[in-house]
Amino acid sequence: MENCKERVCRKVDEILPELASLSDDLWHNPEYNFKEYFACKSMSTLLEKYGLTVETGIGGLETSVKAVYDSGKPGPNIGIFGEFDAVEGMGHSCGHNVMCAISVGAGAAIKEVLDELGGRVTVYGCPAEEGGGGKIIMLENGAFQDVDVGMLLHSACDTVVNDISYSKTDLRVHFYGRKAHAATWPEEGISALNPIIELFNMVNAMRLELADRGKILGIIRDGGEEAIYIPDHCSAEFTIRSFSMKYKLELVDRFLKMCEHLAEITNTRFEYETIALSYEDIRNNPVLEDLLEKNFTALGETVEPRTKEMGIGCTDMGNLTHVFPGLQSYVRVGPGRAHSPEFLASTGSPEAHKAIAVGAKAMAMTAVDLLQDPEAMARVRKAFADMKARYER
């Protein structure tokens, strides 16, 4: 096994200049949701050079990438996930350029030992993580149906194997009343603003009850046209979040019932729409985490605990971990939190090249563990089954 791990590490070192160049090219050419044409071509070209069979435009997304090397021998299909979209107006301040290079390096390194170990590696370039839900769209279109285990390494200020993220649903609510001149004929109007105001009051009153279990956050999007008129249409946007998908869904149901009752008692009409794909909570596989941590440590990395101070957001990788065993973990790039000018500078620096080497090696070494040891893969599958049973009770 150690021989295979040494080989994948040597392969990463061999191609590191090209991986670093890929990361830097993406950093200098940031692209946003569903428009990652340069990134798609750059990633595809390099994967083809390393001997993987590449398709683009899979899973219903024009800029997606799928690259496969199949040994033709029995064994699991190891999914390696990369991202390459930037943050609107902030370039690669989330480090997806680094993540793209890590996934290419890991895929190329795993290929080096597959003919000996058996199985398959599939590298995915996934568009539009920053709010577009690219992986969710690809998942719904069957792009990942043959993945046995999936891994993604995210750029960060620390190396961390476990993760937490919100399950979230975003809604826009509309209330409709009847317009009237508020100073002259107010009795002829039905205010669409009243239920909006009462809705915010009710949400605010729930904060103590919700505590840290969930959040309902909102803004008024349309509060009427002029103060002199009773508005006939008002709207607001809300994001409903929890670390538990089950509790989030309970909150969404409760929130919509509140809206319906407010419409009834204010004699208005209520409608709503979802305004983004729902990102679900990350459910990292603990066996994969343990294997990855050991490989990080072997590479000289200090693995830190996951803390709220790193920041907590949402990721469409969470949806995938509900469907097959997987993880999203983190590799240190440099100082600064994601989506900050400091971290943007880190992802375009020489420190990012070190992160590419460490991340690609750690993922490839973890793949070797799974390919070499059927019992390790069995433990991964059992942990996944246990998670499904626990969450579905």
MARMARMI-295342 format. One line per 10 residues: their letters; for each residue x, y, z of C-alpha. Coordinates in nm, 4 decimals, always signed. Layout:
# MARMARMI-295342
A = X,Y,Z ~ ...;
# end
This chain:
# MARMARMI-295342
MENCKERVCR = +0.0000,+0.0000,+0.0000 ~ +0.2780,+0.2413,+0.0904 ~ +0.4319,+0.1829,-0.2511 ~ +0.1065,+0.2922,-0.4182 ~ +0.0880,+0.5959,-0.1929 ~ +0.4444,+0.6880,-0.2791 ~ +0.3602,+0.6578,-0.6474 ~ +0.0575,+0.8855,-0.6319 ~ +0.2601,+1.1438,-0.4410 ~ +0.5400,+1.1310,-0.6982;
KVDEILPELA = +0.2846,+1.1836,-0.9754 ~ +0.1476,+1.4953,-0.8048 ~ +0.4996,+1.6335,-0.7667 ~ +0.5696,+1.5594,-1.1328 ~ +0.2682,+1.7521,-1.2637 ~ +0.2571,+2.0225,-0.9942 ~ +0.3866,+2.3005,-1.2246 ~ +0.0941,+2.2374,-1.4616 ~ -0.1550,+2.2183,-1.1752 ~ -0.0227,+2.5457,-1.0342;
SLSDDLWHNP = -0.0498,+2.7051,-1.3773 ~ -0.4118,+2.5875,-1.4073 ~ -0.4960,+2.7414,-1.0699 ~ -0.3224,+3.0688,-1.1551 ~ -0.4892,+3.0903,-1.4973 ~ -0.8327,+3.0509,-1.3380 ~ -0.7433,+3.3074,-1.0698 ~ -0.6600,+3.5627,-1.3402 ~ -0.9737,+3.4774,-1.5390 ~ -1.2615,+3.4501,-1.2878;
EYNFKEYFAC = -1.5923,+3.3301,-1.4274 ~ -1.9323,+3.3109,-1.2643 ~ -2.2365,+3.0833,-1.2421 ~ -2.2868,+2.8692,-1.5532 ~ -2.0411,+3.0775,-1.7603 ~ -1.7167,+2.9002,-1.6704 ~ -1.6102,+2.8447,-2.0331 ~ -1.2383,+2.9113,-1.9860 ~ -1.2265,+2.6948,-1.6725 ~ -1.4152,+2.4104,-1.8397;
KSMSTLLEKY = -1.1768,+2.4074,-2.1365 ~ -0.8636,+2.4431,-1.9228 ~ -0.9611,+2.1606,-1.6872 ~ -1.0677,+1.9337,-1.9747 ~ -0.7472,+1.9886,-2.1688 ~ -0.5270,+1.8931,-1.8747 ~ -0.7310,+1.5856,-1.7824 ~ -0.7130,+1.4634,-2.1427 ~ -0.3371,+1.5149,-2.1370 ~ -0.3160,+1.2898,-1.8305;
GLTVETGIGG = -0.4986,+1.0089,-2.0104 ~ -0.8540,+1.0338,-1.8786 ~ -1.1554,+1.0151,-2.1111 ~ -1.3262,+1.3525,-2.0931 ~ -1.6815,+1.4683,-2.1593 ~ -1.8192,+1.8170,-2.1148 ~ -2.1774,+1.9371,-2.0898 ~ -2.2891,+1.6463,-1.8728 ~ -2.5763,+1.6589,-1.6234 ~ -2.7559,+1.9293,-1.8168;
LETSVKAVYD = -2.4862,+2.1965,-1.7692 ~ -2.2831,+2.3273,-2.0606 ~ -1.9695,+2.4019,-1.8580 ~ -1.9543,+2.0792,-1.6565 ~ -1.6694,+1.8272,-1.6882 ~ -1.6548,+1.4497,-1.6402 ~ -1.3240,+1.2668,-1.6810 ~ -1.2960,+0.8892,-1.6341 ~ -1.0229,+0.6298,-1.6179 ~ -1.1499,+0.2732,-1.5816;
SGKPGPNIGI = -0.9053,-0.0065,-1.5075 ~ -1.1508,-0.2638,-1.6396 ~ -1.1073,-0.4555,-1.3158 ~ -1.3553,-0.4832,-1.0260 ~ -1.3456,-0.2084,-0.7689 ~ -1.5246,+0.1067,-0.6553 ~ -1.5745,+0.4200,-0.8620 ~ -1.3964,+0.6992,-0.6723 ~ -1.5554,+1.0364,-0.7458 ~ -1.3241,+1.3374,-0.7153;
FGEFDAVEGM = -1.5122,+1.6666,-0.7187 ~ -1.3762,+2.0039,-0.8203 ~ -1.5277,+2.3500,-0.8502 ~ -1.4162,+2.6433,-1.0633 ~ -1.6711,+2.9255,-1.0437 ~ -1.5754,+3.2550,-0.8806 ~ -1.7616,+3.4829,-0.6390 ~ -1.9530,+3.7553,-0.8194 ~ -1.7552,+4.0776,-0.7887 ~ -1.4858,+3.9172,-0.5680;
GHSCGHNVMC = -1.2944,+3.6886,-0.8015 ~ -1.1651,+3.3603,-0.6607 ~ -1.2065,+3.4686,-0.2993 ~ -1.3458,+3.1217,-0.2203 ~ -1.0510,+2.9421,-0.3762 ~ -1.2331,+2.7334,-0.6346 ~ -0.9375,+2.7800,-0.8683 ~ -0.7240,+2.5868,-0.6198 ~ -0.9930,+2.3217,-0.5780 ~ -1.0077,+2.2652,-0.9527;
AISVGAGAAI = -0.6335,+2.2035,-0.9648 ~ -0.6497,+1.9709,-0.6620 ~ -0.9172,+1.7559,-0.8267 ~ -0.7213,+1.7293,-1.1529 ~ -0.4042,+1.6351,-0.9636 ~ -0.5814,+1.3760,-0.7502 ~ -0.7496,+1.2201,-1.0523 ~ -0.4244,+1.1975,-1.2489 ~ -0.2433,+1.0470,-0.9493 ~ -0.5119,+0.7851,-0.8807;
KEVLDELGGR = -0.4973,+0.6812,-1.2476 ~ -0.1317,+0.5861,-1.1976 ~ -0.2226,+0.2944,-0.9666 ~ -0.5638,+0.1871,-1.0964 ~ -0.4371,-0.0775,-1.3375 ~ -0.2785,-0.2489,-1.0388 ~ -0.5524,-0.1901,-0.7794 ~ -0.8644,-0.2074,-0.9988 ~ -1.1684,+0.0169,-0.9931 ~ -1.2304,+0.3501,-1.1559;
VTVYGCPAEE = -1.1731,+0.7194,-1.0939 ~ -1.4095,+0.9904,-1.2120 ~ -1.3162,+1.3567,-1.1858 ~ -1.6014,+1.6075,-1.1986 ~ -1.5762,+1.9771,-1.2747 ~ -1.8879,+2.1258,-1.1204 ~ -2.0163,+2.4710,-1.2209 ~ -2.2057,+2.7264,-1.0182 ~ -2.1527,+2.6279,-0.6562 ~ -2.1816,+2.9932,-0.5551;
GGGGKIIMLE = -2.5601,+2.9990,-0.5383 ~ -2.6411,+2.8277,-0.8669 ~ -2.6602,+2.4745,-0.7290 ~ -2.4636,+2.3171,-1.0126 ~ -2.4146,+1.9844,-0.8369 ~ -2.7858,+1.9668,-0.7530 ~ -2.8784,+2.0082,-1.1187 ~ -2.6206,+1.7489,-1.2215 ~ -2.7468,+1.5127,-0.9501 ~ -3.1080,+1.5485,-1.0644;
NGAFQDVDVG = -2.9978,+1.4727,-1.4215 ~ -2.8234,+1.1491,-1.3226 ~ -2.4619,+1.2614,-1.3558 ~ -2.3481,+1.0881,-1.0356 ~ -2.5555,+0.7710,-1.0350 ~ -2.2554,+0.5353,-1.0563 ~ -2.0395,+0.7069,-0.7903 ~ -1.9497,+0.4772,-0.4991 ~ -1.7751,+0.7408,-0.2887 ~ -1.7122,+1.1107,-0.3451;
MLLHSACDTV = -1.4537,+1.3529,-0.2079 ~ -1.4063,+1.7276,-0.2367 ~ -1.1326,+1.9387,-0.0775 ~ -1.2182,+2.3037,-0.0226 ~ -0.9689,+2.5879,+0.0085 ~ -0.9541,+2.7320,+0.3601 ~ -0.7461,+2.9054,+0.6246 ~ -0.6933,+2.5740,+0.8092 ~ -0.6706,+2.2046,+0.7237 ~ -0.9872,+2.0408,+0.8587;
VNDISYSKTD = -1.1498,+1.7057,+0.7787 ~ -1.4956,+1.7393,+0.9320 ~ -1.7543,+1.9950,+0.8262 ~ -2.0804,+2.1667,+0.9141 ~ -2.3149,+2.3515,+0.6824 ~ -2.6685,+2.4809,+0.6735 ~ -2.9628,+2.3220,+0.5031 ~ -3.1421,+2.6177,+0.3484 ~ -3.4499,+2.7053,+0.1482 ~ -3.4995,+3.0539,+0.0033;
LRVHFYGRKA = -3.8502,+3.1890,-0.0552 ~ -4.0158,+3.5025,-0.1891 ~ -4.3606,+3.5674,-0.0416 ~ -4.6273,+3.7875,-0.2023 ~ -4.9396,+3.9374,-0.0488 ~ -5.2114,+4.0987,-0.2602 ~ -5.4740,+4.3437,-0.1378 ~ -5.6628,+4.6373,-0.2909 ~ -5.5160,+4.9772,-0.3711 ~ -5.6783,+5.2919,-0.2358;
HAATWPEEGI = -5.5919,+5.6552,-0.1584 ~ -5.4866,+5.6352,+0.2060 ~ -5.5830,+5.9936,+0.2959 ~ -5.9148,+6.0211,+0.1126 ~ -6.0694,+5.6735,+0.0780 ~ -5.8725,+5.4398,+0.3101 ~ -6.1846,+5.2314,+0.3805 ~ -6.1789,+5.1125,+0.0190 ~ -5.8328,+4.9604,+0.0489 ~ -5.6889,+4.6358,+0.1747;
SALNPIIELF = -5.3245,+4.6755,+0.2683 ~ -5.0829,+4.4156,+0.1367 ~ -4.8208,+4.5618,+0.3700 ~ -4.9984,+4.4703,+0.6933 ~ -4.9425,+4.0929,+0.6640 ~ -4.5774,+4.1536,+0.5710 ~ -4.5206,+4.3638,+0.8835 ~ -4.6998,+4.1117,+1.1041 ~ -4.4991,+3.8295,+0.9468 ~ -4.1735,+3.9963,+1.0498;
NMVNAMRLEL = -4.3133,+4.0519,+1.3986 ~ -4.4039,+3.6850,+1.4289 ~ -4.0641,+3.5697,+1.3001 ~ -3.8920,+3.8023,+1.5444 ~ -4.1011,+3.6624,+1.8298 ~ -3.9802,+3.3107,+1.7411 ~ -3.6099,+3.3877,+1.7872 ~ -3.5934,+3.2767,+2.1510 ~ -3.7755,+2.9540,+2.0694 ~ -3.5564,+2.8751,+1.7678;
ADRGKILGII = -3.2289,+2.9546,+1.9456 ~ -2.9494,+2.7822,+1.7510 ~ -3.1732,+2.5170,+1.5989 ~ -3.2676,+2.7287,+1.2999 ~ -3.2864,+3.0738,+1.1470 ~ -3.5524,+3.2624,+0.9523 ~ -3.3986,+3.5757,+0.8016 ~ -3.5737,+3.8164,+0.5709 ~ -3.5952,+4.1516,+0.3980 ~ -3.8877,+4.3467,+0.2526;
RDGGEEAIYI = -3.8437,+4.3487,-0.1229 ~ -4.1525,+4.5542,-0.2188 ~ -4.3325,+4.7628,+0.0412 ~ -4.5576,+4.9627,-0.1878 ~ -4.5279,+5.2511,-0.4336 ~ -4.6032,+5.5745,-0.2443 ~ -4.6951,+5.6463,+0.1163 ~ -5.0217,+5.8084,+0.0113 ~ -5.1525,+5.4826,-0.1330 ~ -5.2565,+5.1669,+0.0445;
PDHCSAEFTI = -5.0459,+4.9072,-0.1435 ~ -5.2151,+4.6266,-0.3333 ~ -4.8973,+4.4158,-0.3605 ~ -4.6040,+4.3711,-0.1240 ~ -4.3337,+4.1069,-0.1143 ~ -4.0467,+3.9888,+0.1014 ~ -3.7626,+3.7397,+0.0701 ~ -3.6612,+3.4911,+0.3380 ~ -3.3895,+3.2341,+0.3848 ~ -3.4809,+2.9510,+0.6210;
RSFSMKYKLE = -3.1838,+2.7578,+0.7587 ~ -3.0907,+2.4833,+1.0010 ~ -2.8060,+2.2379,+1.0519 ~ -3.0761,+1.9698,+1.0196 ~ -3.2636,+1.9270,+0.6922 ~ -3.5541,+1.7717,+0.8832 ~ -3.5889,+2.0712,+1.1136 ~ -3.5480,+2.3132,+0.8243 ~ -3.8376,+2.1477,+0.6424 ~ -4.0467,+2.1757,+0.9599;
LVDRFLKMCE = -3.9622,+2.5483,+0.9732 ~ -4.0549,+2.5969,+0.6084 ~ -4.3916,+2.4288,+0.6656 ~ -4.4564,+2.6354,+0.9774 ~ -4.3521,+2.9568,+0.8030 ~ -4.5885,+2.8984,+0.5100 ~ -4.8772,+2.8252,+0.7481 ~ -4.8075,+3.1565,+0.9218 ~ -4.8279,+3.3316,+0.5857 ~ -5.1543,+3.1586,+0.4979;
HLAEITNTRF = -5.3164,+3.2515,+0.8302 ~ -5.1976,+3.6115,+0.8026 ~ -5.3533,+3.6359,+0.4582 ~ -5.6791,+3.4995,+0.5973 ~ -5.7025,+3.7422,+0.8896 ~ -5.5969,+4.0463,+0.6811 ~ -5.8298,+3.9578,+0.3914 ~ -5.5360,+3.9437,+0.1477 ~ -5.4224,+3.6789,-0.0981 ~ -5.0945,+3.4938,-0.0433;
EYETIALSYE = -4.8566,+3.3377,-0.2948 ~ -4.4954,+3.2235,-0.2695 ~ -4.2121,+3.0983,-0.4867 ~ -3.8765,+2.9349,-0.4230 ~ -3.5995,+3.1597,-0.5507 ~ -3.3045,+2.9187,-0.5467 ~ -3.2309,+2.5501,-0.5289 ~ -3.2289,+2.4147,-0.1750 ~ -2.8817,+2.3344,-0.0427 ~ -2.8869,+2.0579,+0.2191;
DIRNNPVLED = -2.6697,+2.0014,+0.5268 ~ -2.3338,+1.8319,+0.4762 ~ -2.3133,+1.4755,+0.6118 ~ -1.9484,+1.3783,+0.5992 ~ -1.8714,+1.0099,+0.6181 ~ -1.6735,+0.9515,+0.9420 ~ -1.4685,+0.6642,+0.7995 ~ -1.3568,+0.8804,+0.5080 ~ -1.2722,+1.1596,+0.7519 ~ -1.0490,+0.9267,+0.9559;
LLEKNFTALG = -0.8649,+0.8012,+0.6485 ~ -0.8142,+1.1511,+0.5129 ~ -0.6888,+1.2812,+0.8473 ~ -0.4268,+1.0066,+0.8687 ~ -0.3055,+1.0909,+0.5198 ~ -0.2933,+1.4644,+0.5927 ~ -0.0901,+1.3887,+0.9049 ~ +0.1461,+1.1651,+0.7089 ~ +0.2061,+1.4594,+0.4748 ~ +0.2991,+1.6829,+0.7686;
ETVEPRTKEM = -0.0265,+1.8778,+0.7856 ~ -0.1731,+1.9843,+1.1195 ~ -0.5430,+1.8966,+1.1172 ~ -0.7564,+2.1430,+1.3117 ~ -1.1104,+2.0959,+1.4469 ~ -1.3985,+2.2498,+1.2523 ~ -1.5144,+2.5661,+1.4306 ~ -1.7794,+2.8265,+1.3667 ~ -1.5030,+3.0860,+1.3512 ~ -1.4079,+2.9489,+1.0068;
GIGCTDMGNL = -1.7493,+3.0617,+0.8896 ~ -2.0583,+2.8554,+0.8157 ~ -2.2414,+2.8651,+0.4877 ~ -2.4170,+2.6303,+0.2494 ~ -2.2774,+2.3957,-0.0131 ~ -2.4369,+2.1900,-0.2872 ~ -2.1895,+1.9155,-0.1947 ~ -2.4203,+1.8628,+0.1018 ~ -2.6934,+1.7313,-0.1279 ~ -2.4532,+1.4735,-0.2694;
THVFPGLQSY = -2.3570,+1.3391,+0.0756 ~ -2.7241,+1.2489,+0.1260 ~ -2.7086,+1.0206,-0.1799 ~ -2.3715,+0.8439,-0.1571 ~ -2.0844,+0.8264,+0.0952 ~ -1.8802,+1.1416,+0.0684 ~ -1.7127,+1.4331,+0.2339 ~ -1.6214,+1.7942,+0.1955 ~ -1.3028,+1.8701,+0.3847 ~ -1.0574,+2.1608,+0.3869;
VRVGPGRAHS = -0.6938,+2.2236,+0.3070 ~ -0.5040,+2.5281,+0.4267 ~ -0.4204,+2.7785,+0.1541 ~ -0.3405,+3.0889,+0.3566 ~ -0.4778,+3.3509,+0.5946 ~ -0.8188,+3.5088,+0.5695 ~ -1.1713,+3.3752,+0.5677 ~ -1.3468,+3.2770,+0.2464 ~ -1.5062,+3.5602,+0.0491 ~ -1.2613,+3.8176,+0.1846;
PEFLASTGSP = -0.9920,+4.0264,+0.0088 ~ -0.7290,+3.8587,+0.2284 ~ -0.8301,+3.5113,+0.1138 ~ -0.8480,+3.6242,-0.2476 ~ -0.4821,+3.7213,-0.2199 ~ -0.4024,+3.3802,-0.0667 ~ -0.5653,+3.1829,-0.3490 ~ -0.3486,+3.3633,-0.6040 ~ -0.0233,+3.3246,-0.4106 ~ +0.2561,+3.0629,-0.4005;
EAHKAIAVGA = +0.0928,+2.9296,-0.0820 ~ -0.1898,+2.8057,-0.3020 ~ +0.0552,+2.5866,-0.4955 ~ +0.1566,+2.4087,-0.1741 ~ -0.2122,+2.3531,-0.0944 ~ -0.2625,+2.1983,-0.4381 ~ +0.0196,+1.9505,-0.3756 ~ -0.0969,+1.8575,-0.0260 ~ -0.4637,+1.8362,-0.1214 ~ -0.4129,+1.6271,-0.4349;
KAMAMTAVDL = -0.1802,+1.3879,-0.2513 ~ -0.4139,+1.3489,+0.0477 ~ -0.7160,+1.2708,-0.1696 ~ -0.5206,+1.0287,-0.3892 ~ -0.3781,+0.8527,-0.0826 ~ -0.7286,+0.8175,+0.0612 ~ -0.8455,+0.6690,-0.2681 ~ -0.5590,+0.4172,-0.2444 ~ -0.6846,+0.3167,+0.1019 ~ -1.0285,+0.2433,-0.0433;
LQDPEAMARV = -0.9050,+0.0687,-0.3574 ~ -0.6475,-0.1435,-0.1722 ~ -0.8655,-0.2500,+0.1202 ~ -1.2191,-0.3820,+0.0532 ~ -1.2849,-0.3764,+0.4281 ~ -1.2269,+0.0004,+0.4365 ~ -1.4833,+0.0461,+0.1612 ~ -1.7230,-0.1788,+0.3524 ~ -1.6839,+0.0410,+0.6621 ~ -1.7561,+0.3491,+0.4512;
RKAFADMKAR = -2.0758,+0.1927,+0.3190 ~ -2.1864,+0.0820,+0.6664 ~ -2.1300,+0.4310,+0.8091 ~ -2.3393,+0.5732,+0.5243 ~ -2.6211,+0.3255,+0.5896 ~ -2.6111,+0.4085,+0.9610 ~ -2.6363,+0.7793,+0.8808 ~ -2.9374,+0.7260,+0.6543 ~ -3.1139,+0.5216,+0.9206 ~ -3.0396,+0.7829,+1.1874;
YER = -3.1675,+1.0786,+0.9856 ~ -3.4749,+0.9015,+0.8520 ~ -3.6037,+0.7990,+1.1940;
# end
